[in-house]
Amino acid sequence: MDKNQKHKYTSRAKIIKSMAHPTRLLIIDELAKGERCVNELTEMVGDDKSTVSKHISVLKNAGLLEDDKRGASIYYKLKCPCVTQYFDCIEQVLKRNSKDYLKAIGG
């Protein structure tokens, strides 16, 4: 692998790793519906504000989110909503694996 390829795959891995947590997947799903402030996301996730802020920070550092400060609130939205297409692919893999599993056990 040459230097450019390594950079390309390292960059992809950073984005994928940032999404590799159930809470972050929920945040992305919710932001796909529209922007939300941290308080709304905290309520949806059911964790404390500090924990949710850390998850948001991981997603933001990977370049998936952008923010807009309005008064005392910060609103977040997806920088590239196309990231949810990745989830569609994952769902297809899960369905396929489920079908293969059912075949294997005779279901």
C-alpha positions in Angstrom: 0.0 0.0 0.0 1.5 3.3 -1.0 1.3 6.5 1.0 -1.8 7.9 -0.7 -3.7 4.7 -0.3 -2.8 4.5 3.3 -4.0 8.0 3.9 -7.3 7.2 2.1 -8.0 4.1 4.1 -6.9 5.6 7.3 -9.3 8.5 6.7 -12.1 6.1 6.0 -11.4 4.1 9.1 -11.5 7.2 11.2 -15.0 8.0 10.0 -16.2 4.4 10.4 -14.6 4.1 13.9 -16.4 7.3 15.0 -19.7 5.7 14.2 -18.9 2.4 15.9 -21.0 3.0 19.1 -24.8 2.5 19.5 -25.2 6.0 21.0 -23.5 7.6 18.1 -25.6 5.6 15.6 -28.7 6.9 17.4 -27.4 10.5 17.3 -26.7 10.2 13.5 -30.2 8.7 12.9 -31.8 11.5 14.9 -29.8 14.2 13.1 -30.8 12.7 9.8 -34.3 13.9 10.7 -33.2 17.4 11.4 -30.9 19.5 13.6 -31.1 19.1 17.4 -29.6 20.8 20.4 -27.5 18.9 22.9 -30.4 18.9 25.4 -32.7 17.2 22.9 -30.1 14.6 22.1 -29.3 14.0 25.8 -33.0 13.3 26.4 -33.2 11.0 23.4 -30.1 9.1 24.4 -31.0 8.9 28.1 -27.5 9.6 29.3 -26.0 12.6 31.1 -25.1 15.7 29.1 -21.4 15.2 29.6 -21.5 11.7 28.0 -23.6 12.8 25.1 -21.3 15.8 24.5 -18.3 13.4 24.3 -20.1 11.3 21.7 -20.9 14.4 19.7 -17.3 15.5 19.9 -16.1 12.2 18.4 -18.6 12.5 15.5 -17.7 16.2 15.0 -13.9 15.4 15.0 -14.5 12.8 12.3 -16.1 15.5 10.2 -19.7 14.1 10.4 -21.3 16.9 12.3 -21.4 20.7 12.3 -22.7 23.0 14.9 -24.5 26.3 15.2 -24.4 28.3 18.4 -27.6 30.2 19.1 -27.6 32.0 22.4 -26.8 29.5 25.2 -27.7 26.5 23.0 -25.7 24.6 20.4 -27.5 22.9 17.5 -26.0 20.0 15.6 -26.7 18.7 12.2 -25.2 16.2 9.8 -22.5 17.7 7.6 -23.0 15.0 5.0 -26.5 13.4 5.3 -25.4 10.8 2.7 -23.7 8.9 5.6 -27.1 7.4 6.4 -26.8 5.5 3.0 -24.1 3.5 4.8 -26.7 2.4 7.3 -29.0 1.1 4.4 -26.1 -1.1 3.3 -25.5 -2.4 6.8 -29.2 -3.3 7.1 -28.9 -5.2 3.9 -26.0 -7.1 5.3 -27.9 -7.9 8.5 -30.9 -9.2 6.5 -28.7 -11.3 4.3 -26.8 -12.7 7.3 -30.2 -13.5 8.9 -31.4 -15.4 5.9 -28.1 -17.3 5.7 -28.4 -18.2 9.4 -32.0 -19.4 9.0 -30.9 -21.6 6.0 -28.1 -23.0 8.0 -30.3 -24.1 10.9 -33.0 -25.3 8.6 -35.5 -22.5 9.1 
